[in-house]
Amino acid sequence: MATASPMTRAEEIYRRLRADILNGRHEPGSRLRVEALKERYGASSGVLREALPRLVGQGLATFAPQQGFRVVTVSPELLRELTEARVVIETHVVRESVTHGTVEWESDLLAAHHQLARTAFAGEDGEIEERWLSAHARFHRVLLEGCSNRKLRDIAAQLRDSAEVYRCWARTPTERGARDVAAEHKEICDRAIARDATGVVEALGRHINSTTRLLLDGCGGDEGDGPGGRGASR
């Protein structure tokens, strides 16, 4: 039987680490010690040193000399700043995308939305499905691909990656009772396909702000008890 290549193993460990962070099995700000991770995941130091920088690139972890890797620290203030930046950048890019996107872009967006709508958000254990995360990321990426400015698209993607941990930790009882995420995605897609630039900007802005509002409501807006802390449900 052929053994997995180092890159295949690194991809597997990266996905497991990412899922564990997003599902709250690694606490915000906690150390990601290579020796402890080797034992937990049955991975070599080399594989972990390939996987961990990818988490940093996605905004799910940080790295500092002499301190190593840590799960990203979250707080209401950081969330507000991230949300403001996302709304400014993503709504500008989506306006350009809807204005200039081609018929091929429309087809790609419809396909991405169809896949997202047909993918379950969580498994029987209540944890977020990796397939949903991938479909969700694809939908939002394709939504912006009608914009010809690659630099703006890259900035938008980086901000979305940084927000991933907040989106996943926003699975509160309030959200489940007061929010229909599937309907939000459908509205964004419908308005984009209709070339309703003003409408899609408004819908996307509401979509981005909803997670922030629900998270801050869930933790009472207390700077000392932020998302992922004791005041927030996962």
Number of C-alpha atoms within 10 A of each C-alpha: 3 4 7 10 9 13 12 12 18 21 17 16 21 21 16 15 22 23 19 15 21 21 19 17 11 18 18 20 15 13 18 20 13 18 12 11 16 15 10 9 12 10 17 16 13 12 19 22 13 17 22 23 17 16 24 18 13 19 20 25 25 21 17 8 6 6 11 12 21 22 21 21 17 17 19 20 14 13 21 15 10 16 22 14 14 23 21 12 17 25 22 17 25 26 22 18 24 26 15 15 21 14 11 10 20 20 12 17 25 20 15 21 25 15 17 23 17 10 16 14 18 14 10 7 7 9 16 19 18 17 15 18 19 13 22 19 18 18 22 22 18 19 27 28 22 24 22 14 13 12 9 16 21 13 16 25 20 15 20 22 18 22 21 17 25 21 16 19 19 25 19 17 12 14 17 11 8 9 14 10 13 12 11 15 19 17 17 23 24 17 19 26 20 13 18 15 20 14 17 23 22 14 21 22 19 14 18 19 16 18 23 21 17 20 28 24 16 21 20 15 17 15 13 12 17 23 30 22 15 10 18 20 17 18
